Amino acid sequence: MRIAIVAESFLPLMNGVTHSILRVLEHLEERGDEVMVIAPSTSDTAVPDVVNGAFVYRLPSVPLAGYTNVRVALGGVSRVKRILADYAPDVVHLASPFVLGWRAVQAAHQLGIPTVAIYQTEVPSYAARYGLPMLENWAWGRVDNIHLLADRTLVPSTFALNQLRGRGILRVGMWRRGVDTARFSPTKRSQAWRASIAPNGERIIGYVGRLAIEKQVEDLAVLRDLPGTRLVIVGDGPQRSALEAALPNAVFTGFLGGDELAKAVAGFDLFVHPGEFETFCQTIQEAMASGVPVVATGRGGPLDLVENSRTGWLYEPGDLAQLRGYAQDLMGDDAKRRAFGTAALASVQGRTWPALSAQLVRHYEAVAAGEALLEPSAEHVHLARLGAAQPTTISATSNKGLPA
């Protein structure tokens, strides 16, 4: 196939969107597909023009205020339309579309090129976290318009599926994320690394991710004085200085990649993720593939990934006392923690990137052939709307077996 991937963000910025695109590019290169990536420009001259066999077309961009390594592409619909018309792809893949993706979906629609939109970032909900609640409705309007115009939208979790269907976006299917179980594995656990982080034999509680407001890493302050533990924060971002001040006893490693990241994750005794706006949360899968149990907020993607009282615990959004209680529950019981870790490892087997990428290609082929997704029944849409309206999304059944 001939595929154009329009990336809201791409290398050198590493995040969930970039990571997914890179894994998909690997698969498409192996298949022999022709691929072009359209992405914002970068000031980093070391970034290659060809990545995993795909030519990267860079559009002029400006840094996002307050988050300078994130860049926003400039220009209008007509410029993207010219690029797509010249390239003439069979399908346009919109990766977490919002600004550049909005232009691209309009351009592709005008050219009659089918589109697959990947809903991966809950941008509207970020507005309140960044002190701009008045923009939330506008942002949801933008999301609605993009996905109503796209031929097919793919979401990574049942929460996201119900969220979009509840907004009347019905051409929606599920496409989860793969995990590299060779890279992320219990075999990467290093006693030397653990001793360097916790020289007194403390149990290690770890977080991996961007250090940004929407990740709510400051909530981990509730764990800072948990007896016999050491908190480790892996990642970088605009909140790092503030978080270092709020968590003075935590270890901040900065950004880690490759084997260094795999070694760190496997070295954790418990993985925690406090963010409430994760449509999936790839780092949870990577922790589970490393045999590490998880405590995460009970909203969004973690609802599909973490099974209460088996692979970890989900706490009510905002209930930091519950977060602390669940962490204490696992850190204080070695046998229970090991059992949860073993179950977590078993739960992610078979979720490989090649399998998930092959599934994505089938979606490409379907939209290129003009095949429509079966729309849900009116009853399903009604139930989805009810689900989308609920502020707390841990179900009664998912709370079975919660410790007192």
RODO-2510 file (C-alpha; in nm, 4 decimals, decimal comma):
residues 404
     n   res          X          Y          Z
     1     m     0,0000     0,0000     0,0000
     2     r     0,0898     0,3675    -0,0265
     3     i     0,0312     0,5315     0,3114
     4     a     0,0614     0,8872     0,4417
     5     i     0,0942     0,9175     0,8195
     6     v     0,0136     1,2634     0,9540
     7     a     0,1793     1,2932     1,2942
     8     e     0,0787     1,5604     1,5425
     9     s     0,4179     1,4951     1,7056
    10     f     0,7192     1,2945     1,5928
    11     l     1,0917     1,2556     1,6398
    12     p     1,2961     1,3878     1,8110
    13     l     1,0102     1,4122     2,0648
    14     m     0,9528     1,0704     2,2206
    15     n     0,6047     1,0122     2,3605
    16     g     0,3268     0,7572     2,3218
    17     v     0,2281     0,8881     1,9775
    18     t     0,5837     0,8765     1,8420
    19     h     0,6447     0,5324     1,9921
    20     s     0,3338     0,3878     1,8240
    21     i     0,4240     0,5418     1,4874
    22     l     0,7763     0,3970     1,5008
    23     r     0,6448     0,0465     1,5711
    24     v     0,3941     0,0763     1,2854
    25     l     0,6664     0,2035     1,0496
    26     e     0,8790    -0,1017     1,1310
    27     h     0,5919    -0,3285     1,0290
    28     l     0,5116    -0,1366     0,7109
    29     e     0,8774    -0,1390     0,6089
    30     e     0,8877    -0,5185     0,6503
    31     r     0,5760    -0,5476     0,4324
    32     g     0,7327    -0,3318     0,1610
    33     d     0,4708    -0,0553     0,1780
    34     e     0,5507     0,2986     0,0619
    35     v     0,5115     0,5412     0,3506
    36     m     0,5470     0,9159     0,4015
    37     v     0,5237     1,0854     0,7420
    38     i     0,4040     1,4476     0,7555
    39     a     0,5143     1,6074     1,0828
    40     p     0,6110     1,9415     1,2419
    41     s     0,9623     2,0700     1,1759
    42     t     1,2361     2,0429     1,4344
    43     s     1,5455     2,2464     1,5187
    44     d     1,7397     1,9229     1,5711
    45     t     1,9544     1,8823     1,2591
    46     a     2,0544     1,5286     1,3592
    47     v     1,7056     1,3881     1,3009
    48     p     1,7050     1,1822     0,9774
    49     d     1,4809     1,2491     0,6783
    50     v     1,4071     0,8770     0,6429
    51     v     1,2870     0,6739     0,9419
    52     n     1,2242     0,2996     0,9113
    53     g     1,1963     0,3344     0,5356
    54     a     0,9515     0,6275     0,5480
    55     f     1,0354     0,9740     0,4111
    56     v     0,9564     1,2448     0,6678
    57     y     0,8094     1,5658     0,5230
    58     r     0,8514     1,8475     0,7743
    59     l     0,6109     2,1413     0,7904
    60     p     0,7201     2,4738     0,9434
    61     s     0,6290     2,4833     1,3127
    62     v     0,6594     2,6845     1,6331
    63     p     0,7221     2,5581     1,9879
    64     l     0,4227     2,5257     2,2169
    65     a     0,4270     2,7936     2,4875
    66     g     0,5543     2,6491     2,8143
    67     y     0,6478     2,3174     2,6535
    68     t     0,9164     2,4062     2,4019
    69     n     1,0018     2,0543     2,2837
    70     v     0,6429     2,0144     2,1577
    71     r     0,5980     2,1894     1,8235
    72     v     0,2804     2,2958     1,6427
    73     a     0,2771     2,2855     1,2626
    74     l     0,1893     2,6055     1,0776
    75     g     0,0004     2,6493     0,7519
    76     g    -0,3471     2,5804     0,6250
    77     v    -0,5506     2,3021     0,4682
    78     s    -0,4377     2,3920     0,1155
    79     r    -0,0714     2,3164     0,1904
    80     v    -0,1501     1,9705     0,3299
    81     k    -0,3867     1,9131     0,0382
    82     r    -0,1063     1,9823    -0,2125
    83     i     0,1269     1,7382    -0,0342
    84     l    -0,1358     1,4625    -0,0278
    85     a    -0,2402     1,5259    -0,3881
    86     d     0,1220     1,4933    -0,5047
    87     y     0,1816     1,1779    -0,3004
    88     a    -0,1585     1,0191    -0,3833
    89     p    -0,1727     0,7681    -0,0949
    90     d    -0,4221     0,4829    -0,0706
    91     v    -0,5013     0,5870     0,2860
    92     v    -0,4140     0,8650     0,5308
    93     h    -0,3332     0,7646     0,8895
    94     l    -0,4039     1,0499     1,1336
    95     a    -0,1928     0,9985     1,4467
    96     s    -0,3583     1,1625     1,7478
    97     p    -0,5023     1,4410     1,5286
    98     f    -0,5816     1,7847     1,6676
    99     v    -0,4087     2,0772     1,4905
   100     l    -0,2206     1,9355     1,1906
   101     g    -0,4575     1,6393     1,1885
   102     w    -0,7599     1,8690     1,1544
   103     r    -0,6114     2,0192     0,8398
   104     a    -0,5181     1,6770     0,7079
   105     v    -0,8613     1,5185     0,7541
   106     q    -1,0207     1,8105     0,5671
   107     a    -0,7611     1,7884     0,2899
   108     a    -0,8016     1,4125     0,2512
   109     h    -1,1818     1,4449     0,2516
   110     q    -1,1675     1,7061    -0,0247
   111     l    -0,9387     1,4785    -0,2290
   112     g    -1,1506     1,1686    -0,1685
   113     i    -0,8672     0,9840     0,0100
   114     p    -0,9890     0,7525     0,2909
   115     t    -0,8693     0,8258     0,6436
   116     v    -0,8012     0,6242     0,9585
   117     a    -0,7827     0,8449     1,2682
   118     i    -0,6108     0,7189     1,5832
   119     y    -0,7651     0,8674     1,8992
   120     q    -0,4749     0,8557     2,1422
   121     t    -0,4695     1,1773     2,3461
   122     e    -0,7563     1,3215     2,5514
   123     v    -0,6543     1,6776     2,4662
   124     p    -0,9779     1,8516     2,5795
   125     s    -0,9414     1,7252     2,9367
   126     y    -0,5935     1,8760     2,9549
   127     a    -0,7468     2,2239     2,9351
   128     a    -0,8699     2,2309     3,2960
   129     r    -0,5394     2,0863     3,4219
   130     y    -0,3583     2,3722     3,2485
   131     g    -0,5915     2,6325     3,4001
   132     l    -0,7927     2,6892     3,0803
   133     p    -1,1317     2,5250     3,1475
   134     m    -1,3034     2,7645     2,9050
   135     l    -1,1228     2,5896     2,6182
   136     e    -1,2473     2,2405     2,7010
   137     n    -1,5765     2,2641     2,5099
   138     w    -1,3996     2,4180     2,2095
   139     a    -1,1427     2,1386     2,2131
   140     w    -1,4125     1,8703     2,2289
   141     g    -1,5767     2,0382     1,9305
   142     r    -1,2503     2,0050     1,7389
   143     v    -1,2173     1,6377     1,8351
   144     d    -1,5773     1,5714     1,7297
   145     n    -1,5281     1,7394     1,3922
   146     i    -1,2113     1,5437     1,3146
   147     h    -1,3536     1,2044     1,3988
   148     l    -1,6929     1,2652     1,2389
   149     l    -1,5109     1,3473     0,9138
   150     a    -1,2672     1,0542     0,9315
   151     d    -1,3734     0,7329     0,7573
   152     r    -1,2730     0,5272     1,0602
   153     t    -1,1520     0,6075     1,4109
   154     l    -0,9523     0,3591     1,6164
   155     v    -0,9324     0,3801     1,9951
   156     p    -0,7075     0,1917     2,2395
   157     s    -0,9551     0,1187     2,5210
   158     t    -1,3200     0,0535     2,5987
   159     f    -1,3289     0,3789     2,7973
   160     a    -1,2255     0,5742     2,4865
   161     l    -1,4668     0,3722     2,2705
   162     n    -1,7622     0,4633     2,4918
   163     q    -1,6364     0,8196     2,5283
   164     l    -1,6445     0,8841     2,1528
   165     r    -1,9603     0,6848     2,0822
   166     g    -2,1250     0,8786     2,3612
   167     r    -2,0460     1,1939     2,1646
   168     g    -2,2158     1,0549     1,8546
   169     i    -1,8990     0,9379     1,6782
   170     l    -2,0051     0,5931     1,5593
   171     r    -1,7441     0,4825     1,3019
   172     v    -1,5177     0,3691     1,5839
   173     g    -1,3258     0,0454     1,6279
   174     m    -1,0769    -0,0902     1,8798
   175     w    -0,7034    -0,0921     1,8146
   176     r    -0,4956    -0,1533     2,1233
   177     r    -0,1190    -0,1191     2,1599
   178     g     0,1504    -0,3822     2,1411
   179     v     0,4295    -0,4378     2,3899
   180     d     0,7812    -0,5666     2,3292
   181     t     0,7984    -0,8619     2,5688
   182     a     1,1587    -0,9321     2,4699
   183     r     1,2723    -0,5841     2,5663
   184     f     1,0485    -0,5513     2,8731
   185     s     1,1002    -0,8668     3,0741
   186     p     1,1679    -0,9819     3,4328
   187     t     1,5034    -1,1072     3,3033
   188     k     1,6183    -0,7423     3,2814
   189     r     1,5994    -0,7032     3,6600
   190     s     1,9425    -0,5939     3,7848
   191     q     2,0439    -0,6207     4,1484
   192     a     2,3299    -0,3805     4,0791
   193     w     2,0853    -0,1175     3,9506
   194     r     1,8573    -0,1732     4,2485
   195     a     2,1484    -0,1350     4,4909
   196     s     2,2497     0,1928     4,3255
   197     i     1,8963     0,3295     4,3727
   198     a     1,8104     0,1778     4,7119
   199     p     2,1409     0,0988     4,8907
   200     n     1,9617     0,0161     5,2149
   201     g     1,7467    -0,2516     5,0553
   202     e     1,4301    -0,0418     5,0264
   203     r     1,1454    -0,1615     4,8042
   204     i     1,1311     0,0517     4,4892
   205     i     0,8129     0,2274     4,3751
   206     g     0,8514     0,3583     4,0214
   207     y     0,6809     0,5911     3,7747
   208     v     0,7690     0,6280     3,4061
   209     g     0,6345     0,9040     3,1877
   210     r     0,6368     1,2660     3,0868
   211     l     0,6762     1,5116     3,3729
   212     a     0,3877     1,7345     3,2738
   213     i     0,0808     1,8731     3,4510
   214     e    -0,1647     1,6286     3,2930
   215     k     0,0277     1,3294     3,4335
   216     q    -0,0437     1,4392     3,7947
   217     v     0,2939     1,3121     3,9166
   218     e     0,2682     1,5448     4,2161
   219     d     0,0034     1,3073     4,3552
   220     l     0,2871     1,0640     4,4288
   221     a     0,3862     1,2882     4,7205
   222     v     0,1426     1,0755     4,9215
   223     l     0,3948     0,7902     4,8892
   224     r     0,7098     0,9792     4,9804
   225     d     0,7203     0,8665     5,3458
   226     l     0,5968     0,5096     5,2971
   227     p     0,8222     0,3053     5,5306
   228     g     1,0930     0,0940     5,3708
   229     t     1,0396     0,2293     5,0179
   230     r     1,2198     0,4458     4,7635
   231     l     1,0325     0,6454     4,5001
   232     v     1,1910     0,6590     4,1528
   233     i     1,0699     0,8971     3,8799
   234     v     1,1798     0,8110     3,5245
   235     g     1,1203     1,0752     3,2612
   236     d     1,1600     1,4429     3,1889
   237     g     0,9435     1,7416     3,1095
   238     p     0,8469     2,0962     3,2080
   239     q     0,7394     1,9980     3,5610
   240     r     1,0675     1,8369     3,6596
   241     s     1,2011     2,1242     3,8754
   242     a     0,8705     2,1632     4,0582
   243     l     0,8466     1,7897     4,1172
   244     e     1,2026     1,7661     4,2459
   245     a     1,1115     2,0337     4,5017
   246     a     0,7870     1,8542     4,5964
   247     l     0,9529     1,5103     4,6165
   248     p     1,2977     1,5820     4,7642
   249     n     1,3669     1,2202     4,8636
   250     a     1,2735     1,0691     4,5272
   251     v     1,5297     0,9637     4,2670
   252     f     1,4870     1,1449     3,9348
   253     t     1,6669     0,9573     3,6572
   254     g     1,5709     1,1847     3,3670
   255     f     1,4707     1,0357     3,0329
   256     l     1,5715     0,6733     2,9807
   257     g     1,5399     0,4707     2,6636
   258     g     1,6345     0,1318     2,5226
   259     d     1,7835    -0,1219     2,7602
   260     e     1,8332     0,1397     3,0323
   261     l     1,4577     0,1919     3,0527
   262     a     1,3886    -0,1821     3,0457
   263     k     1,6373    -0,2364     3,3297
   264     a     1,4808     0,0399     3,5385
   265     v     1,1231    -0,0860     3,4938
   266     a     1,2220    -0,4462     3,5720
   267     g     1,3984    -0,3141     3,8819
   268     f     1,0784    -0,1733     4,0293
   269     d     0,8845    -0,3618     4,2960
   270     l     0,5692    -0,1628     4,2161
   271     f     0,4687     0,0615     3,9263
   272     v     0,2387     0,3575     3,9934
   273     h     0,0578     0,5839     3,7483
   274     p    -0,1599     0,8683     3,8853
   275     g    -0,2690     1,0301     3,5554
   276     e    -0,6457     1,0425     3,4966
   277     f    -0,6363     1,1236     3,1226
   278     e    -0,4722     0,8152     2,9731
   279     t    -0,6563     0,6723     2,6736
   280     f    -0,4354     0,3642     2,7071
   281     c    -0,1119     0,3979     2,9123
   282     q     0,1636     0,2061     2,7404
   283     t     0,3972     0,2289     3,0408
   284     i     0,1538     0,0148     3,2417
   285     q     0,1841    -0,2615     2,9798
   286     e     0,5624    -0,2332     2,9881
   287     a     0,5662    -0,2662     3,3676
   288     m     0,3394    -0,5708     3,3516
   289     a     0,5599    -0,7288     3,0834
   290     s     0,8466    -0,6781     3,3305
   291     g     0,6584    -0,8757     3,5964
   292     v     0,5778    -0,5675     3,8041
   293     p     0,2316    -0,5140     3,9609
   294     v     0,0561    -0,1809     3,9088
   295     v    -0,1393     0,0743     4,1090
   296     a    -0,3156     0,3226     3,8793
   297     t    -0,6094     0,5591     3,8723
   298     g    -0,9412     0,3957     3,7832
   299     r    -1,0212     0,5974     3,4716
   300     g    -0,9403     0,5630     3,1029
   301     g    -0,7015     0,3058     2,9614
   302     p    -0,5916     0,1508     3,2943
   303     l    -0,9429     0,0095     3,3380
   304     d    -0,8683    -0,2373     3,0567
   305     l    -0,5130    -0,3135     3,1652
   306     v    -0,5222    -0,3612     3,5424
   307     e    -0,7360    -0,6301     3,7034
   308     n    -0,8113    -0,5501     4,0667
   309     s    -0,6816    -0,8008     4,3205
   310     r    -0,4967    -0,9943     4,0489
   311     t    -0,2472    -0,7789     3,8542
   312     g    -0,2683    -0,4656     4,0677
   313     w    -0,5098    -0,2102     4,2101
   314     l    -0,7186     0,0703     4,0616
   315     y    -0,8007     0,3592     4,2928
   316     e    -1,0830     0,6104     4,2670
   317     p    -0,9652     0,9227     4,0795
   318     g    -0,8559     1,1814     4,3333
   319     d    -0,8576     0,9440     4,6307
   320     l    -0,4906     0,9698     4,7274
   321     a    -0,5453     0,7946     5,0591
   322     q    -0,6612     0,4927     4,8575
   323     l    -0,3541     0,5217     4,6342
   324     r    -0,1331     0,5115     4,9440
   325     g    -0,3309     0,2237     5,0950
   326     y    -0,2968     0,0089     4,7828
   327     a     0,0752     0,0801     4,7546
   328     q     0,1195    -0,0086     5,1207
   329     d    -0,0846    -0,3263     5,0705
   330     l     0,1578    -0,4563     4,8053
   331     m     0,4809    -0,3214     4,9469
   332     g     0,4125    -0,4855     5,2805
   333     d     0,3455    -0,8359     5,1462
   334     d     0,6240    -0,9904     4,9372
   335     a     0,4296    -1,3053     4,8467
   336     k     0,1233    -1,1115     4,7354
   337     r     0,3321    -0,8679     4,5346
   338     r     0,5116    -1,1532     4,3567
   339     a     0,1788    -1,3239     4,2803
   340     f     0,0395    -1,0016     4,1328
   341     g     0,3579    -0,9569     3,9274
   342     t     0,3343    -1,3108     3,7882
   343     a    -0,0288    -1,2541     3,6902
   344     a     0,0598    -0,9178     3,5337
   345     l     0,3282    -1,0827     3,3185
   346     a     0,0880    -1,3545     3,2017
   347     s    -0,1796    -1,0983     3,1125
   348     v     0,0272    -0,9244     2,8425
   349     q     0,1537    -1,2299     2,6556
   350     g     0,0524    -1,2260     2,2906
   351     r     0,0154    -0,8480     2,2701
   352     t     0,3001    -0,8086     2,0218
   353     w     0,3518    -0,5080     1,7962
   354     p     0,3637    -0,7214     1,4780
   355     a     0,0198    -0,8661     1,5614
   356     l    -0,1277    -0,5242     1,6409
   357     s     0,0315    -0,3632     1,3342
   358     a    -0,1088    -0,6368     1,1109
   359     q    -0,4514    -0,5583     1,2559
   360     l    -0,3990    -0,1897     1,1700
   361     v    -0,3143    -0,2777     0,8104
   362     r    -0,6460    -0,4646     0,7849
   363     h    -0,8188    -0,1406     0,8855
   364     y    -0,6229     0,0442     0,6146
   365     e    -0,7315    -0,2130     0,3570
   366     a    -1,0938    -0,1935     0,4700
   367     v    -1,1252     0,1849     0,4366
   368     a    -0,9346     0,1803     0,1062
   369     a    -1,1930    -0,0721    -0,0195
   370     g    -1,4788     0,1442     0,1060
   371     e    -1,5868    -0,1012     0,3740
   372     a    -1,7798     0,0534     0,6632
   373     l    -1,7612    -0,0415     1,0289
   374     l    -2,0837    -0,1842     1,1638
   375     e    -2,2451     0,0945     1,3618
   376     p    -2,3602     0,0164     1,7167
   377     s    -2,7259    -0,0177     1,7978
   378     a    -2,9267     0,2729     1,9371
   379     e    -2,9274     0,0945     2,2744
   380     h    -2,5468     0,0649     2,2662
   381     v    -2,5143     0,4372     2,1904
   382     h    -2,7536     0,5188     2,4758
   383     l    -2,5484     0,3093     2,7178
   384     a    -2,2271     0,4657     2,5887
   385     r    -2,3670     0,8123     2,6528
   386     l    -2,4550     0,7111     3,0081
   387     g    -2,1043     0,5731     3,0565
   388     a    -1,9418     0,8861     2,9152
   389     a    -2,1382     1,0986     3,1617
   390     q    -2,0044     0,9237     3,4686
   391     p    -1,7271     1,1194     3,6462
   392     t    -1,5936     0,8044     3,8152
   393     t    -1,5475     0,4989     3,6020
   394     i    -1,4461     0,2146     3,8315
   395     s    -1,7384    -0,0241     3,8037
   396     a    -1,8870    -0,2088     4,0969
   397     t    -1,7620    -0,5390     3,9589
   398     s    -1,4096    -0,4093     3,9098
   399     n    -1,3940    -0,3214     4,2787
   400     k    -1,4449    -0,6790     4,3928
   401     g    -1,1887    -0,7873     4,6422
   402     l    -1,0572    -0,4392     4,7258
   403     p    -0,8794    -0,4340     5,0606
   404     a    -1,0428    -0,2361     5,3386
***
